[in-house]
Amino acid sequence: MNHSCKSTDIEPFASGGDNALNSVHTRYAALRELSLGEDAARAWLSQPELAAYLAMRSVSRQQTFLAGRIVLKRLLLGSRYGGRSAKELLVESRSVMRGHGERPVLSIARVEQPLSLSIAHSDLGVLVAIGDATTTSVGVDVVAQGAIKQHVAWTFTAAEREWISAARDATSASEELWARKEAFYKACQRGEGFQPAAIEAVPGRPPRYSGNVLTAELLCLQTWRVDGHVAALVVATPRPAVAQHNSQVKTRAA
Ligand SMILES: CC(C)(COP(=O)(O)OP(=O)(O)OC[C@H]1O[C@@H](n2cnc3c(N)ncnc32)[C@H](O)[C@@H]1OP(=O)(O)O)[C@@H](O)C(=O)NCCC(=O)NCCS
């Protein structure tokens, strides 16, 4: 399915969890549909990824880590990396300098590939996005029903609270706003941590990120429903980290 995406309108997808937006591709998979044991890890993961997977103490974290890489690699192997094996692809998403999460980066034989990647997981599924890093920075999020707890309510701005109060279903409106905030963060961050209160993502209004209205930088914003989740995709212009050392990433157990 192809879409041109030049506005910030919400365009729910009519079917499935996959879409292609010009050069941006997304794919959703339910965890129950994937084989996520150690045999699958050994078949799909590169050596550094496997070491990170084996060091993880939580089985559910192992599963989401592996699922994100399987779904991403399926997309990559099905397109421009068709001649490669899954184990040659290394997807890293942890900062060497700061030890916390970074935008995922794909390397092959130590050469960083010019792709913008994003991964989001829930307890039920995983959503990934791939774009061309020379023209885009992508961010995705999936929020399962009931996942947004009361303790994050303070992060909604006055305009977001107004939008939630006017919605027919306040819970589902909160989930949609949260998905948009995280997708914005993943696409637009330049090395800073996630500050949900600094992101305003009200449907039909220009989005704000850390006090700036994102207009020229925002290429696409879409939300849709998939497998009981609300999913969000943000595509922005390329967003290199402000401090160069922050872009050095490696895979590490969470
Ligand atoms: C990135 C962040 C915003 C989202 O994390 P999350 O909701 O825990 O997890 P998600 O499944 O949506 O995303 C995780 C993926 O995002 C990617 N990611 C991590 N840090 C990232 C960053 N700084 N920028 C872009 N992508 C990032 C990684 O690929 C990661 O998957 P991996 O570790 O398997 O490679 C995280 O930094 C964070 O701060 N989370 C807090 C979430 C929270 O407060 N939730 C409360 C809900 S009630």
The ligand as an ORCA input file, in Angstrom:
! r2SCAN-3c Opt
* xyz 0 1
  C      12.618      5.252     23.755
  C      11.595      5.443     24.876
  C      10.908      6.783     24.746
  C      10.504      4.381     24.665
  O      10.736      3.254     25.293
  P       9.660      2.167     25.660
  O       8.269      2.670     25.588
  O      10.121      1.606     26.944
  O       9.898      1.074     24.539
  P       9.447      0.965     23.011
  O       9.123     -0.451     22.795
  O       8.432      1.981     22.594
  O      10.799      1.324     22.216
  C      11.975      0.636     22.476
  C      12.875      0.726     21.265
  O      13.092      2.103     20.961
  C      14.405      2.254     20.429
  N      15.011      3.339     21.181
  C      15.561      3.297     22.409
  N      16.000      4.513     22.751
  C      15.724      5.332     21.708
  C      15.958      6.708     21.456
  N      16.591      7.486     22.358
  N      15.556      7.236     20.281
  C      14.939      6.469     19.361
  N      14.693      5.134     19.532
  C      15.076      4.589     20.701
  C      15.148      0.926     20.599
  O      15.266      0.321     19.338
  C      14.240      0.128     21.516
  O      14.169     -1.237     21.188
  P      15.407     -2.245     21.425
  O      16.017     -1.871     22.755
  O      14.786     -3.600     21.412
  O      16.350     -2.013     20.274
  C      12.325      5.305     26.237
  O      13.477      6.052     26.199
  C      11.590      5.798     27.449
  O      11.971      6.777     28.034
  N      10.532      5.148     27.856
  C       9.694      5.517     28.981
  C       8.340      5.022     28.676
  C       7.336      5.325     29.790
  O       7.527      6.146     30.655
  N       6.207      4.655     29.716
  C       5.189      4.771     30.695
  C       3.851      4.345     30.113
  S       2.595      4.270     31.381
*
